[in-house]
Amino acid sequence: MTDTARKNVVVIGLGNVLLSDEGIGVHIINKLSSLKRQFPFVDFIDAGTGGMNILHILECRCKAIIIDCANMGVEPGQIKKFTPDQAVSVKTLSHYSLHEQDLLQIIGMAKRLDQCPQEIVIFGIQPENTGYGQKLSRKLMNKMDDYIKLVCQELDG
């Protein structure tokens, strides 16, 4: 995708679909992609475990919505909306993989490079199961329509 083809708004789904609920962001992006006609000003991107590639996805955008699994110490399936300034990362990086990422560090880097969208919204979803498996837990699967609705409301907002 060239910079001229980029849309002003991007919705990014993060996660590893091989670790059950860890892949929730990707599963949501797959569902949202069917709504492209409803949101012609939006790029829906499955960034999976894209690591530093997220930096390039954020570039030249006005707004970014990021959806990811997040251990927030709340009820499994609960979704929280926050900004990068409201979040604190407790992630420990091993530095063994180029796909490894700390989202808040990448956003900080985008700010330092003056490539950060003016507005970033993060939807964190508390997992129930992050063990091996390609299926979401029943609890998250049952809330999928609620997650889609919240993201659509943010896009309409």
Buried (B, 14 or more C-beta within 10 A) or exposed (E): EEEEEBBEBBBBBBBBBEBBBBBBBBBBBBBBEEBEEEBEEBBBBBBBBBBEBBBEBBBBBEBBBBBBBBEBEEEBBBBBBBEBEEBEEEEEEEEEEEEEBBBBBBBBBBBEEEBBBEEBBBBBBBBBBBEEBEEBBEBBBEBBEEBBEBBBEBBEE
